[in-house]
């Protein structure tokens, strides 16, 4: 009978588990150094700093003499309607032109607007300010793009009612029914044409005839308050318009944050007594260098009518348009 053979000393026994890799020596870990982030400059809470750089002024282009007549279209909500095609912008002269000379050939305006009425020296409310860039340094009182009295205007015998133009509609355009507390579509007392401006000779030119009407006089009640028309979006801090110019009987509003009429909508109001608090604020900002200008919220009061008529001219990119256009300034009327 054979005896069991014992394993020899040279035979290896199988291990129960795989041989573990010896651990390496522990190394102290150092947290990576974070790259410091720059501290953000806090933004002002009141005065809006413009983000669009100043656009150099350009010389004005000749005025077209062909009058654009409105096309009558059906008043249906499905109609494809918009602002009339605009002419070239009316822009200020370059720095080397006669920007500071006294304008010549001042117009005589045949109008029933109360442009010399005695205005109340009180009234108004609290108005804000927003930063504004793009002012070229010319005196606002003698600037034909800011003070409409420099250009002048004449009464013309045109249709006194809303008219319809073909084209698309800008849903953000200022709505002129916002001028009135009851948001009505007012009766039109007179139709006007505004004069062009010859920047070379620094004098008024011929009547602008791109449209049959470039300013409209609306019937109002004497003493009626005039408000800031609604706009489709804000220009900052809940405001929709800047005051580019104001005197006792007129005001120029701009529906962007730039201190010029080169881009966006501009609204001229004639024959209105500007509230004293707004006029004083404008004069103070003008004296301070126009780095920030009075700002208005939609529906905020501007002034009151000293007579039975207040006139309105509206512009897009400097070009005067027809204030009677239903699809643009009277949408849904």
C-alpha positions in Angstrom: 0.0 0.0 0.0 1.4 3.3 -1.1 1.8 6.1 1.5 0.6 9.6 0.7 3.3 11.8 -0.7 3.8 15.0 1.3 4.5 18.2 -0.8 8.0 19.1 -1.2 9.4 22.3 0.3 10.0 23.8 -3.1 6.3 23.6 -4.2 4.4 26.9 -3.6 1.0 27.0 -2.1 -1.7 29.0 -4.0 -2.5 32.3 -2.3 -6.1 32.9 -1.3 -6.2 36.5 -2.7 -4.2 38.4 -5.3 -1.1 39.9 -4.1 -1.8 43.6 -3.2 0.3 46.3 -4.6 2.1 47.9 -1.7 0.8 51.4 -0.9 3.0 54.3 -1.8 4.1 56.8 0.8 1.5 59.3 1.7 2.0 62.8 0.2 0.5 65.9 1.7 -2.0 67.4 -0.8 -2.0 71.2 -1.2 -5.3 72.9 -2.3 -4.9 74.6 -5.7 -4.7 78.4 -5.5 -7.8 80.0 -7.1 -7.3 82.7 -9.6 -8.8 85.9 -8.1 -11.8 87.2 -10.0 -12.1 91.0 -10.6 -14.6 92.8 -8.5 -17.5 94.1 -10.6 -18.1 97.8 -10.5 -21.5 98.5 -9.1 -24.0 100.0 -11.5 -25.8 103.2 -10.6 -29.4 102.8 -9.4 -30.7 106.0 -10.8 -28.7 107.4 -13.7 -28.3 105.1 -16.6 -24.9 105.1 -18.3 -25.3 104.9 -22.1 -23.9 101.7 -23.6 -23.9 103.0 -27.2 -20.9 105.1 -28.2 -21.4 108.5 -29.7 -22.3 108.4 -33.4 -20.5 111.1 -35.4 -22.8 113.5 -37.0 -23.3 113.5 -40.7 -24.4 116.1 -43.2 -28.1 116.2 -44.2 -29.2 114.8 -47.5 -31.4 116.7 -49.9 -35.1 116.5 -49.3 -37.2 114.6 -51.8 -39.9 116.6 -53.4 -42.2 113.7 -54.2 -45.2 113.7 -51.8 -46.2 110.3 -50.5 -49.9 109.8 -50.5 -51.6 107.4 -48.1 -53.2 104.3 -49.5 -56.6 103.6 -48.2 -56.9 100.0 -46.9 -59.5 98.0 -45.1 -59.5 98.4 -41.3 -59.1 94.8 -40.3 -56.9 93.3 -37.7 -55.4 91.0 -40.3 -54.2 93.9 -42.5 -50.4 94.0 -42.9 -49.6 97.6 -41.9 -46.5 99.7 -40.5 -44.6 102.9 -40.3 -44.3 104.6 -43.7 -40.9 104.2 -45.3 -38.7 106.9 -43.9 -36.6 109.4 -45.7 -32.9 109.9 -44.9 -32.5 111.1 -41.4 -32.2 114.8 -40.6 -28.8 115.0 -38.9 -26.8 117.8 -37.4 -23.8 119.3 -39.1 -20.2 118.3 -38.5 -18.0 120.1 -36.0 -16.4 122.1 -38.8 -19.6 123.5 -40.1 -21.5 126.6 -39.1 -23.1 124.9 -36.1 -22.7 127.8 -33.8 -23.7 130.6 -36.2 -27.0 132.4 -35.8 -29.6 130.8 -38.2 -31.0 133.1 -40.9 -34.3 133.3 -42.8 -36.4 132.6 -39.7 -39.9 131.4 -40.7 -43.2 133.2 -40.0 -45.5 130.5 -38.7 -49.2 130.9 -39.6 -50.8 129.0 -36.7 -53.5 129.2 -34.1 -51.3 127.6 -31.5 -50.9 129.6 -28.3 -47.1 129.9 -28.5 -47.0 133.2 -26.4 -49.6 132.3 -23.8 -48.9 133.1 -20.2 -48.1 129.8 -18.4 -48.5 128.9 -14.8 -45.2 129.0 -13.0 -46.1 126.1 -10.7 -47.3 122.6 -11.3 -45.8 119.3 -12.3 -44.4 116.4 -10.3 -41.3 114.4 -9.5 -39.2 113.5 -12.6 -36.2 111.3 -12.8 -33.0 111.5 -14.9 -31.1 109.1 -17.0 -27.6 109.2 -18.5 -27.6 110.3 -22.1 -24.8 110.3 -24.7 -24.4 111.6 -28.2 -24.8 115.4 -27.6 -22.7 117.3 -30.2 -22.3 120.5 -28.1 -24.5 122.8 -30.2 -26.8 125.1 -28.2 -30.2 123.3 -28.0 -32.1 126.6 -28.4 -30.6 127.1 -31.8 -30.6 123.4 -32.9 -33.2 122.8 -35.6 -33.4 119.1 -34.6 -34.2 119.9 -31.0 -36.1 123.2 -31.0 -38.8 122.9 -33.7 -39.3 126.7 -33.6 -36.0 127.0 -35.5 -37.4 125.2 -38.5 -41.0 126.5 -38.3 -44.1 125.1 -40.0 -47.1 126.3 -42.0 -50.8 125.3 -42.0 -51.7 123.2 -45.1 -55.2 122.2 -46.3 -55.1 118.4 -46.0 -57.5 115.7 -44.7 -58.2 116.2 -41.0 -58.5 112.6 -39.9 -56.5 109.3 -39.6 -55.1 107.9 -42.8 -53.9 104.4 -43.8 -50.5 103.5 -45.3 -49.3 100.1 -46.6 -46.5 98.3 -45.0 -45.6 96.5 -41.8 -46.4 97.8 -38.3 -43.9 98.6 -35.4 -45.7 97.3 -32.4 -43.3 99.4 -30.2 -44.1 102.7 -31.8 -45.3 105.5 -29.5 -49.1 105.7 -29.4 -50.4 109.3 -29.6 -53.7 108.5 -27.8 -51.5 108.4 -24.7 -51.3 112.1 -24.9 -54.7 112.4 -23.4 -56.2 111.2 -20.0 -59.1 109.5 -21.7 -56.9 108.0 -24.4 -59.2 109.2 -27.1 -58.7 109.7 -30.8 -59.0 113.5 -30.9 -60.4 115.7 -33.6 -57.8 117.3 -35.8 -57.9 121.1 -35.8 -55.2 121.8 -38.4 -52.7 120.1 -40.5 -49.1 121.4 -41.0 -45.9 120.9 -42.9 -42.6 121.4 -41.2 -39.7 123.2 -43.0 -36.5 121.4 -43.9 -33.1 122.8 -42.8 -30.1 123.7 -45.0 -27.1 122.8 -42.8 -24.7 124.4 -45.3 -26.1 127.9 -45.0 -27.5 127.3 -41.5 -31.0 128.4 -42.6 -34.4 126.9 -43.1 -35.2 125.4 -46.5 -38.4 124.5 -48.3 -41.3 122.7 -46.8 -40.7 119.0 -46.3 -42.9 117.3 -48.8 -42.2 113.6 -48.2 -45.7 113.5 -46.8 -48.6 115.7 -47.2 -48.7 116.4 -43.5 -45.7 116.4 -41.1 -47.4 118.0 -38.0 -50.9 117.7 -36.7 -52.8 120.1 -34.4 -55.3 118.2 -32.1 -58.3 119.7 -30.6 -58.1 119.9 -26.8 -59.8 121.6 -23.9 -58.2 124.7 -22.5 -56.2 123.7 -19.4 -56.3 119.9 -20.4 -53.3 118.0 -19.1 -51.0 116.4 -21.7 -49.2 113.1 -20.8 -46.3 111.1 -22.0 -47.4 108.7 -24.8 -47.0 105.0 -24.3 -44.1 103.1 -25.8 -43.4 99.4 -26.4 -40.4 99.1 -24.1 -38.3 100.9 -21.5 -35.1 102.8 -22.0 -34.1 102.3 -18.3 -35.5 102.2 -14.8 -39.1 102.2 -16.0 -38.7 105.3 -18.1 -39.6 105.5 -21.8 -38.5 108.9 -23.0 -35.8 111.6 -22.4 -36.5 115.3 -22.6 -34.0 116.6 -25.3 -35.4 120.2 -25.2 -38.0 122.2 -23.3 -39.1 125.8 -23.1 -42.3 127.4 -21.8 -44.4 126.4 -24.8 -42.8 123.3 -26.4 -41.0 120.0 -25.5 -39.0 117.5 -27.5 -39.1 113.8 -26.3 -36.7 111.0 -27.4 -37.7 107.4 -27.1 -34.1 106.1 -26.8 -31.2 106.9 -24.5 -29.3 109.1 -26.9 -29.1 112.9 -26.9 -29.8 113.3 -30.6 -32.4 112.4 -33.2 -30.2 110.1 -35.3 -31.8 106.8 -34.2 -35.2 106.0 -32.8 -38.4 108.0 -32.4 -38.6 111.7 -31.6 -41.7 113.5 -30.6 -42.2 117.3 -30.8 -45.1 118.9 -28.9 -46.0 122.5 -29.7 -48.4 124.9 -28.0 -48.2 123.2 -24.6 -47.3 124.9 -21.3 -44.6 122.7 -19.9 -44.9 122.1 -16.2 -42.5 124.3 -14.2 -40.9 121.4 -12.3 -40.0 119.6 -15.6 -38.8 122.8 -17.2 -36.7 123.6 -14.2 -35.2 120.1 -14.2 -34.3 120.4 -17.9 -32.7 123.7 -17.4 -30.6 122.4 -14.5 -29.4 119.4 -16.5 -28.6 121.6 -19.5 -26.5 123.9 -17.2 -24.8 120.8 -15.8 -23.6 119.7 -19.2 -26.4 117.3 -20.4 -24.6 114.2 -19.1 -28.1 113.1 -17.9 -31.5 114.4 -18.9 -35.0 114.4 -17.5 -36.7 111.0 -18.0 -40.5 110.3 -18.3 -42.5 107.3 -17.5 -45.5 106.3 -19.7 -48.6 108.3 -18.8 -46.5 110.9 -16.8 -47.9 114.5 -17.1 -45.8 116.9 -19.2 -47.8 120.1 -19.1 -51.2 121.5 -20.0 -52.9 123.1 -23.1 -53.2 126.9 -22.8 -55.6 127.0 -25.7 -57.8 124.6 -27.7 -55.0 123.1 -29.8 -51.8 121.2 -29.2 -49.6 120.2 -32.2 -47.5 117.0 -32.6 -44.7 116.1 -35.0 -43.2 112.7 -34.9 -39.9 111.4 -36.4 -38.1 108.2 -36.9 -34.3 108.3 -37.4 -34.6 112.0 -38.0 -37.2 111.9 -40.8 -40.5 113.6 -40.2 -43.5 111.3 -40.7 -47.2 111.7 -40.9 -48.8 111.9 -37.4 -52.2 110.8 -38.9 -51.0 107.3 -39.8 -53.4 104.9 -38.2 -51.2 101.8 -38.4 -48.3 103.5 -36.7 -49.4 106.0 -34.0 -53.1 105.0 -33.6 -53.0 101.3 -33.7 -56.4 99.7 -33.3 -58.3 103.0 -33.9 
